[in-house]
Structures are given as structure tokens and as C-alpha cells.
């Protein structure tokens, strides 16, 4: 997950300082859902904020420095925003060029936004601080979530992907994959701008709550290579390799006329690996290195790690890191692994790698973050959602079979209490025989009464 960039430096006075924490801007939804680029939405919000007390005379360089964008990206955003769009042919940003009366040299242009009709079109309020600290795509997603919260609509990942969609490249216009949208939501949640209750809404949808300011400082996260169109991390605006690495380039075989982007020529023939048997594959990848937090989680099963292949152990480390970055902590995962290892201690763990990935690490329970196998982790109480789901399943089973569940079977005779109602026929005969023989036995043993007694 890419790290959220820090806020760009702001000048003192005016809208700087603490003013941006309180200032809000009205965004029309046609800006968010229209064909504008992600940077255009942030540029529109900055112009609207600067023009609240009059027309803005800030230069392009100044606005670009406020938003952390390049000058060229800001100029392209102004060009698209000043172009009429839609059936009504309305431009979102209005520009007035200025020239000095005496010298004839150009001055900074005046810019302001059109007036939003609150009754005739959809719009949403949002703090200006979000445009300053969030990158453009996250800022656009944040605005869409604020509008969904205002209209009480529980948006799905597919709907959010259709709204964001690809803006450039070969897949321009195509919706974003649901996995990418989920990663963006996790990044926005890590920044503290939203709170997500996963699978707690209607039909298992996420309940998302937006905030006017971040609840906590942004937590740095390591980029993960889980993307839907390639193996590299999704950096959104270009390829991960943006500079030429001379150590990986064969300068002797390079073409004349400048550096080549082609890497070292290895040929199309097969390469023999000495010391490797063709029948038994051997792992030849990089040496495995686990982080301290992964070692802390795997502490209860440290004796099983030598029997796990580097590939499966790397997958387990990725799963642990994903759970630690989203909802869990080290203590919770360590307790889960220890409890399931104690449960399986009686039996033999034949494949430690498969057991670790399939039995020890998966979380059981409902979609609530606090639920751990039907019990709330922080309080230790039973999860109400799990109880409700179990009751629904029982009711569905009774409705499917058409009759209530069978009553409990009576226990065998050997397990019944020894009362006269549950005595067998043989025991009853023994009791009757003993009761009839008891008086005679007592008389014979005592003899006649003593005289005078």
C-alpha cells in the first residue's frame, strides 16, 4: 500500500496555518463523476477555497506547491476545467487574463469557480485539508464516500470502481478492479480519514464513515505487489522503473544513439543450472527474510518453521502482514496461532506449511474486526452478529426440512440413574426377593426373646 504523502508546506497567514482545518469547499458531483482527471478535482477545490473572498490571483506555481502537483499537471487541469462540458456547456473554472496598463507585461490571471446551484444539482461539502494531504485519486474517492454518506447509500466496491475508473493509458474509461478499490479504502483508512466496518452493512456491504479531519497520523505501510494487471505495486502514474540502472544494462551491446531501455540479452536458449536435478525442483529464489513482527506472531510454532518451504513461509508472512495492516495486532495473531497449535498438538501435523496457511492463520467468525471465532477480542463477550447468523441458519434448516428438530434421544440404561422407575426386570426381581427374605433372616438370627424381656 503506497504511503500517503505529507502535507505540502503552506505560507503563514491567509488560508494557511489552522485555517485549512476549518475551511470547507462545495464540490459539484459533475466534477467528481465527470471525465475530469483526478488532479482536476483537487485543483478545483483549491481555486474554490482561494476565491471564497474574491477572485484568486495565485499563480500556477503557487497552486501546484499547495497541492503537491507539478506545474504541467496543474496547467493541464486548468485547461480542462476552463473548457465547457456537458449538455449545458458550462465551464467549472472561469479565467480572466490581465495585462499591466503601462508596461504591457502580463500579470497573474484571475480565477474563480462558477456558482453551484444547490437546488438543481448534486454537490457535497468537504474540508480543504483533504485536498492538501491526500493524493488526487484518494481525494476523489474521499469525496465520493462523503456524498454516499450524505445520501445514506452503502456503495459497493464495484460502484466505487466504476466511479474512479482508469483515466489514462490503454484501459482509459474501464472501471477499476475491486481489489484495487479495496486497497485504496485500506490506504484511506490508514490515513485516518474514514472508518470502515467490514461486512456490517446491507447484504454484507462495508459501512464507511468519513471524517472532517484525520483521526490519527498516517501510518506508513509497505507497498504490496497485489495488483490486478501486473506484478509491480500500483503507483498509479507510471512504471515502477522510471530511471535507467546502469548496473543492469549491457553497455557493450547497447545500440548507438543513446541509452537503451532493453536489459541484458540472455538469448532464447535454455540455461543449465549446475547441481540441480531435473526431476526434483529446488528453490533458487532470494533468501527469505522475515520482519520482527512476523517472527513475533510465529513464536508459538517456531519449531515447525524448519520444515516449511521458503515459498510457503513467504506466503504465510504476506498473510500475516496483510492482517496486521488491516485489523489485527501481534498479540491477537500470536494467541490465535498458539490456540490452534494446542488444539492440533494431539494429532500429528504432517504438512506444517499447509497447516499454517490453511488452519492456523485464517480468521473465523463474521466480518466485524473485533470478532475472533464468535467472541469479541477486546471484551471477551460473544459476538451478537455470529449469534444472529447461527439463529438464521437454524431457522432456515427447520424451514427446509418442514419440521422442528428431533428431540434428544433417551440415554442408554447403563447411563440412567438407579431409581425404581428405571430398574430393569432382573434388578426388580432381586429387590423383591431381598425384601421378602429380610424378616425371616432377622427372626432366625435374633432367636426367641429372653425371659422377662
matplotlib code that plots the C-alpha trace (Angstrom):
import matplotlib.pyplot as plt

x = [0.0, 1.6, 2.3, 0.1, 2.2, 2.6, 1.0, 2.8, 4.3, 1.9, 2.6, 1.8, -1.3, -4.4, -5.7, -2.5, -1.9, -5.0, -7.5, -7.4, -8.6, -11.9, -12.4, -14.8, -15.4, -18.6, -17.8, -20.4, -20.8, -20.3, -16.7, -16.3, -18.2, -17.3, -14.4, -12.0, -8.7, -8.0, -5.8, -8.5, -10.8, -8.0, -7.2, -10.9, -11.1, -8.0, -9.3, -12.7, -11.1, -8.9, -11.8, -14.2, -13.3, -12.9, -11.2, -8.0, -4.7, -2.5, 0.0, 0.1, 3.3, 1.8, -1.3, 0.9, 3.0, -0.1, -1.4, 2.0, 1.5, 3.8, 3.3, 2.4, -0.2, -1.8, -1.8, -3.5, -6.1, -6.9, -7.2, -9.8, -11.7, -12.0, -13.3, -17.2, -18.5, -21.9, -25.2, -25.4, -21.8, -20.7, -17.1, -16.2, -13.4, -13.5, -10.4, -9.7, -6.3, -4.7, -2.1, -0.3, -1.6, 1.7, 4.3, 2.0, 3.5, 1.3, 0.1, -1.2, -4.7, -7.8, -9.6, -12.8, -15.4, -18.9, -21.8, -23.2, -27.0, -27.7, -31.3, -30.8, -27.6, -25.9, -23.0, -21.0, -19.2, -15.6, -12.7, -9.9, -7.4, -8.2, -7.1, -3.8, -2.7, -4.3, -3.1, -5.6, -7.1, -7.6, -9.1, -11.6, -12.6, -13.0, -15.4, -17.4, -17.7, -18.8, -21.6, -22.6, -22.7, -24.8, -27.4, -27.2, -26.1, -23.9, -21.6, -20.1, -16.6, -17.8, -19.7, -16.7, -14.5, -17.0, -16.8, -13.0, -12.1, -8.9, -8.2, -5.2, -3.4, -4.7, -7.5, -8.8, -12.5, -12.5, -13.6, -11.0, -10.8, -12.4, -9.1, -7.6, -10.6, -10.2, -6.6, -7.5, -10.0, -7.4, -5.0, -7.6, -8.5, -4.8, -4.6, -7.4, -9.9, -12.5, -13.6, -14.7, -16.9, -16.4, -19.4, -21.6, -24.0, -26.8, -26.1, -22.5, -21.5, -19.0, -20.2, -17.9, -17.9, -16.0, -14.3, -13.6, -10.1, -7.8, -8.4, -4.7, -1.5, -0.9, 0.7, 3.4, 2.8, 4.9, 3.8, 2.4, 2.7, -1.0, -2.4, -4.9, -2.9, 0.7, 3.2, 4.5, 3.0, 0.3, 1.9, -1.0, 1.0, 3.7, 6.0, 7.9, 11.2, 11.5, 15.3, 17.9, 20.0, 23.5, 24.3, 21.6, 22.3, 24.8, 26.7, 28.9, 25.9, 23.8, 22.7, 24.2, 22.4, 21.8, 20.9, 18.7, 15.7, 16.4, 18.0, 20.9, 20.5, 20.2, 19.2, 16.3, 18.2, 17.8, 20.3, 21.6, 21.7, 24.6, 23.9, 20.2, 18.2, 15.6, 13.2, 13.2, 12.6, 14.8, 14.0, 16.6, 15.0, 16.3, 17.0, 14.0, 14.0, 11.1, 10.3, 10.4, 6.6, 6.2, 8.7, 6.7, 3.5, 5.2, 6.8, 4.4, 5.3, 9.0, 9.9, 7.8, 9.4, 12.4, 10.0, 8.3, 9.5, 10.6, 7.7, 5.0, 6.7, 6.8, 3.1, 2.4, 4.5, 2.5, -0.8, 0.4, 1.5, -1.9, -3.8, -1.6, -2.0, -5.8, -7.4, -5.3, -2.3, 0.6, -0.8, -4.1, -2.5, 0.0, -2.8, -4.7, -1.7, -0.9, -4.5, -4.8, -1.4, -2.5, -5.7, -3.7, -1.0, -2.8, -2.6, 0.4, 0.9, 2.1, 2.4, 3.4, 3.2, -0.3, -1.4, 0.0, -1.7, -5.0, -5.7, -3.5, -3.7, -7.3, -9.7, -13.0, -16.2, -18.2, -17.0, -16.5, -12.9, -13.4, -14.8, -12.4, -14.2, -17.5, -16.0, -15.2, -11.4, -11.5, -14.3, -14.4, -18.2, -20.0, -20.4, -24.0, -23.7, -22.5, -25.3, -27.8, -26.3, -26.4, -30.1, -30.9, -29.2, -31.2, -34.4, -33.5, -32.8, -36.1, -37.9, -36.1, -36.9, -40.5, -40.5, -38.8, -35.5, -35.6, -36.0, -33.0, -32.7, -33.1, -29.8, -29.0, -29.9, -26.3, -26.2, -29.6, -29.9, -30.6, -34.2, -37.2, -38.7, -35.7, -34.9, -34.6, -36.7, -33.8, -33.0, -36.6, -36.8, -33.6, -35.1, -38.4, -36.5, -34.4, -37.4, -39.3, -36.4, -35.4, -37.9, -37.2, -33.5, -33.8, -36.0, -33.7, -30.6, -32.1, -33.8, -36.6, -36.9, -35.2, -37.5, -38.8, -37.7]
y = [0.0, 3.3, 5.8, 8.8, 11.9, 14.5, 17.9, 20.4, 23.5, 26.4, 30.1, 31.8, 33.9, 33.9, 30.4, 28.8, 27.6, 26.3, 27.9, 25.0, 22.7, 24.6, 25.7, 23.7, 23.7, 22.8, 20.3, 19.7, 16.0, 16.6, 17.3, 14.0, 11.8, 13.6, 12.9, 15.1, 13.8, 13.1, 16.1, 18.4, 17.7, 18.9, 21.9, 22.9, 22.7, 24.9, 27.6, 27.5, 27.9, 30.8, 32.5, 32.5, 36.1, 37.2, 36.2, 34.2, 35.7, 32.9, 31.7, 28.3, 27.5, 28.6, 26.4, 23.5, 23.8, 23.9, 20.6, 18.8, 18.6, 19.6, 22.8, 21.0, 18.9, 22.0, 23.8, 20.9, 20.8, 24.5, 23.9, 21.1, 22.9, 26.1, 24.1, 23.9, 20.5, 18.8, 19.5, 23.0, 23.8, 25.1, 25.7, 24.9, 27.4, 30.9, 32.8, 36.4, 37.4, 40.6, 42.9, 45.8, 49.1, 50.9, 48.3, 45.9, 42.9, 40.1, 39.7, 36.7, 35.7, 35.9, 32.6, 31.7, 28.9, 29.1, 29.3, 25.9, 25.7, 24.0, 23.0, 22.0, 19.8, 17.4, 18.7, 17.8, 19.7, 18.6, 20.1, 21.7, 19.9, 16.6, 18.1, 19.2, 15.9, 13.2, 12.3, 13.0, 9.6, 9.1, 12.6, 11.8, 8.6, 10.5, 13.0, 10.1, 8.5, 11.7, 12.1, 8.4, 9.0, 12.2, 10.3, 7.2, 5.0, 2.0, 1.9, -1.4, -1.9, -2.3, 1.0, 2.8, 1.2, 2.4, 5.9, 6.1, 4.1, 4.4, 7.9, 7.3, 4.5, 1.6, 0.9, 4.5, 4.5, 1.0, 0.6, -0.1, -3.7, -4.4, -5.4, -2.0, -0.2, -2.3, -1.3, 2.4, 2.1, 0.5, 3.3, 5.9, 4.2, 4.0, 7.8, 8.3, 9.9, 7.1, 4.3, 1.0, -1.6, -4.5, -6.7, -4.9, -3.3, -4.4, -7.7, -7.8, -4.3, -2.2, 0.6, 3.6, 6.7, 9.8, 12.3, 16.1, 15.6, 12.6, 10.7, 9.7, 10.4, 8.5, 5.1, 4.1, 0.9, -1.3, -1.5, -4.9, -6.5, -7.5, -5.7, -7.0, -6.2, -6.9, -7.9, -4.5, -2.2, 0.2, 3.6, 5.0, 7.4, 5.3, 2.3, 1.5, 1.6, 5.2, 5.6, 3.7, 1.4, 1.2, -1.9, -3.9, -2.5, -4.1, -1.0, -3.0, -4.4, -1.2, 0.4, 3.6, 6.9, 6.9, 4.6, 1.6, 0.5, -3.1, -5.1, -7.6, -10.0, -13.6, -15.3, -17.6, -20.9, -22.8, -22.2, -25.1, -24.8, -26.9, -29.1, -29.2, -32.4, -32.1, -34.5, -32.7, -28.9, -26.8, -23.3, -20.9, -17.6, -15.0, -15.8, -15.5, -12.6, -12.1, -9.0, -8.9, -8.6, -11.8, -13.6, -12.5, -14.0, -17.3, -17.7, -20.5, -22.6, -21.7, -25.4, -26.1, -23.4, -25.5, -28.0, -25.3, -24.4, -20.8, -20.3, -21.3, -19.4, -16.3, -16.7, -17.0, -13.9, -12.0, -13.1, -12.1, -8.7, -8.2, -8.9, -6.7, -3.8, -4.1, -5.1, -7.2, -6.8, -9.0, -10.2, -11.3, -13.3, -14.9, -16.0, -17.5, -19.5, -20.7, -21.8, -23.7, -25.3, -26.5, -28.0, -29.8, -30.9, -34.2, -35.1, -35.2, -32.2, -33.9, -30.8, -27.7, -25.3, -26.3, -26.3, -22.8, -21.3, -23.3, -23.8, -21.5, -18.1, -17.8, -15.8, -17.4, -15.5, -12.8, -9.6, -7.5, -6.6, -7.4, -10.9, -13.7, -17.1, -15.8, -13.9, -10.2, -9.8, -6.7, -7.6, -11.4, -11.5, -13.5, -11.8, -10.7, -10.9, -14.5, -15.4, -13.9, -15.7, -19.0, -18.4, -17.6, -20.9, -22.9, -21.3, -21.9, -25.6, -26.0, -24.3, -26.5, -29.8, -28.8, -29.9, -28.9, -30.6, -34.1, -34.2, -35.5, -39.3, -41.0, -42.2, -45.9, -48.0, -48.1, -44.3, -43.9, -43.1, -46.1, -45.3, -47.6, -46.1, -47.2, -50.6, -53.5, -56.6, -58.6, -55.9, -55.6, -59.4, -59.2, -56.3, -58.2, -61.4, -59.5, -57.7, -61.0, -62.8, -60.0, -60.6, -64.4, -63.8, -61.2, -63.6, -66.6, -64.6, -63.0, -66.1, -66.1, -63.2, -63.5, -64.3, -61.3, -59.2]
z = [0.0, -1.0, 1.7, 2.0, 1.2, 3.9, 3.6, 1.4, 3.1, 3.3, 3.7, 7.0, 7.2, 4.9, 4.4, 5.9, 9.4, 11.2, 8.7, 6.4, 9.2, 9.4, 5.8, 3.6, -0.1, -2.1, -4.8, -7.6, -8.3, -12.0, -11.2, -9.3, -11.8, -15.0, -17.4, -15.4, -14.2, -10.6, -10.3, -11.7, -8.7, -6.3, -8.4, -8.5, -4.7, -4.2, -6.6, -4.9, -1.5, -2.6, -4.3, -1.4, -0.5, -4.1, -7.3, -6.8, -8.1, -7.1, -9.7, -11.2, -9.4, -6.0, -6.5, -7.6, -4.5, -2.3, -3.7, -4.3, -8.0, -10.9, -12.8, -16.1, -14.4, -12.8, -16.2, -17.9, -15.1, -15.6, -19.3, -18.8, -16.1, -18.2, -21.2, -21.4, -20.8, -20.7, -22.3, -20.8, -22.0, -18.5, -17.6, -14.0, -13.6, -15.1, -16.0, -16.7, -18.3, -17.1, -18.6, -17.0, -18.3, -18.5, -19.3, -21.2, -19.4, -18.3, -14.8, -12.9, -14.2, -12.0, -11.5, -9.7, -9.9, -11.1, -8.6, -7.7, -7.8, -4.5, -5.6, -9.2, -9.0, -6.6, -4.5, -1.4, 1.3, 2.0, 4.1, 2.2, 4.3, 2.4, -0.9, 0.6, 2.2, 0.0, -3.4, -6.2, -6.5, -2.8, -2.6, -5.3, -3.5, -0.2, -1.9, -3.4, 0.1, 1.7, -0.9, -0.3, 3.4, 2.9, 0.7, 3.0, 0.2, 1.0, -2.0, -3.2, -4.4, -7.9, -7.8, -6.5, -9.2, -11.8, -10.4, -10.2, -13.3, -15.3, -16.7, -18.9, -20.7, -22.7, -20.2, -20.1, -19.3, -17.8, -14.2, -11.5, -10.2, -6.9, -5.4, -6.3, -4.7, -1.5, -1.3, -1.8, 1.0, 3.3, 2.5, 3.2, 6.4, 7.4, 6.9, 9.4, 7.0, 7.1, 9.4, 7.8, 9.4, 7.0, 6.1, 8.6, 6.2, 4.0, 2.3, 3.6, 2.4, 4.2, 6.5, 5.8, 7.9, 6.7, 9.0, 8.6, 9.8, 10.2, 13.4, 13.8, 12.0, 8.7, 9.3, 6.8, 5.0, 2.7, -0.9, -1.8, -5.2, -5.3, -8.4, -11.0, -14.1, -13.2, -10.5, -9.5, -7.0, -8.3, -8.3, -10.4, -12.6, -14.2, -14.2, -11.0, -13.0, -14.0, -14.1, -16.1, -13.9, -15.4, -13.4, -15.2, -18.7, -21.0, -22.2, -24.6, -26.6, -26.4, -29.6, -30.7, -30.3, -26.5, -23.6, -24.4, -22.2, -23.1, -20.5, -20.8, -23.6, -22.3, -25.5, -26.1, -25.4, -22.1, -19.3, -17.3, -13.5, -12.2, -9.2, -9.9, -10.5, -13.3, -11.5, -8.1, -8.3, -6.0, -4.8, -6.3, -5.4, -3.0, 0.6, 2.9, 5.4, 7.8, 9.7, 13.5, 13.8, 11.7, 13.9, 17.0, 15.5, 14.6, 18.0, 19.2, 16.2, 15.8, 16.0, 12.9, 10.7, 9.5, 7.9, 5.9, 2.4, 1.7, -0.7, 1.8, 4.6, 2.4, 1.7, 5.4, 6.1, 3.4, 5.0, 8.5, 7.2, 5.4, 8.6, 10.8, 8.3, 8.2, 11.6, 13.9, 16.2, 17.0, 20.3, 18.7, 15.9, 18.3, 20.6, 17.6, 16.3, 19.9, 20.5, 17.2, 17.7, 21.1, 19.6, 16.9, 19.3, 20.0, 16.3, 14.0, 11.7, 8.6, 6.5, 8.6, 5.7, 4.6, 8.3, 8.9, 5.8, 6.0, 9.7, 11.9, 10.2, 8.7, 10.9, 11.8, 12.6, 11.0, 9.2, 12.3, 13.0, 16.7, 16.1, 16.7, 16.3, 17.6, 20.5, 20.6, 21.1, 23.2, 25.6, 25.6, 25.1, 22.5, 19.1, 18.5, 14.7, 14.9, 17.3, 14.8, 11.9, 13.7, 14.6, 11.0, 9.8, 12.4, 11.2, 7.6, 8.3, 10.1, 7.2, 4.7, 6.5, 7.2, 10.9, 14.1, 15.1, 16.7, 20.4, 22.3, 22.5, 25.9, 27.4, 27.5, 30.5, 31.7, 31.9, 33.6, 37.4, 39.6, 40.6, 40.9, 37.6, 35.6, 37.2, 34.8, 35.3, 36.7, 39.2, 40.3, 41.0, 43.1, 45.1, 45.7, 46.8, 49.3, 50.8, 51.4, 52.9, 55.2, 58.1, 58.4, 58.3, 61.1, 63.2, 62.8, 63.8, 66.8, 68.4, 71.0, 73.3, 76.7, 79.6, 81.4, 78.5]

ax = plt.figure().add_subplot(projection="3d")
ax.plot(x, y, z, "-o")
ax.set_aspect("equal")
plt.show()
